[in-house]
Amino acid sequence: MKISFKTAMPKAETIQRKWYIVDAADKTLGRFATKVATILNGKNKAYYAPHVDCGDHVIILNASKIRLTGKKAKMKEYVRNTMHPGGNRVEKFEDLIRTNPEKILYAAIHGMLPKNRLGSVMIKKLKVYADDKHPHTAQNPEPLKF
C-alpha cells in the first residue's frame, strides 16, 4: 500500500466565488478594511494559495458613514503626485468623506492587497457605494457581519 502525501493546489478555473454584501456604517476604517482585504485575498478559505486569486466579491454599502478614531478625522491626508513639477496634491479626510467617500475605503483596502498583478485582479472584485443602494441584486449577495 502506497500513501501519497501531496498537497492539493487550487486551480483558478475550479474556484467558486461568492458575492458578499457588507455595511460600513459606524465601523472603524482600518479594522473594517483588514477584514474586507482578507475576503478579497481569499485567506478566509481552507484552500488558500498565495499564487492564486481565491478571493470572493465584496460589495460595501454606506461608505460615507465610516469613522476614524481620535483626531485622525481632522489630521489624516491623502497625498498623490501628478509627476509634474509642483504636482503634489493633498486631500484631507474631512473633504474626501463629503465629496468621494468611496475613495477612502478603496485606498485603505488596496493598500492591504499584494503589490503585483494578482493584487490588481483582486481589487477589481471590490465594489464600494456611498449609500445603501447598489446595482448587484442579480448576483444574490450574502450579507456578511463582522
Secondary structure, DSSP 8 states (H G I E B T S, - for coil): -----------TTT----EEEEE-TT-BHHHHHHHHHHHHHTTTSTT--TTS----EEEEE-GGG-B--TTHHHH-EEEEE-SSTT-EEEEEHHHHHHH-HHHHHHHHHHTTS-SSHHHHHHHTTEEE-SSS--S-GGG--EE---
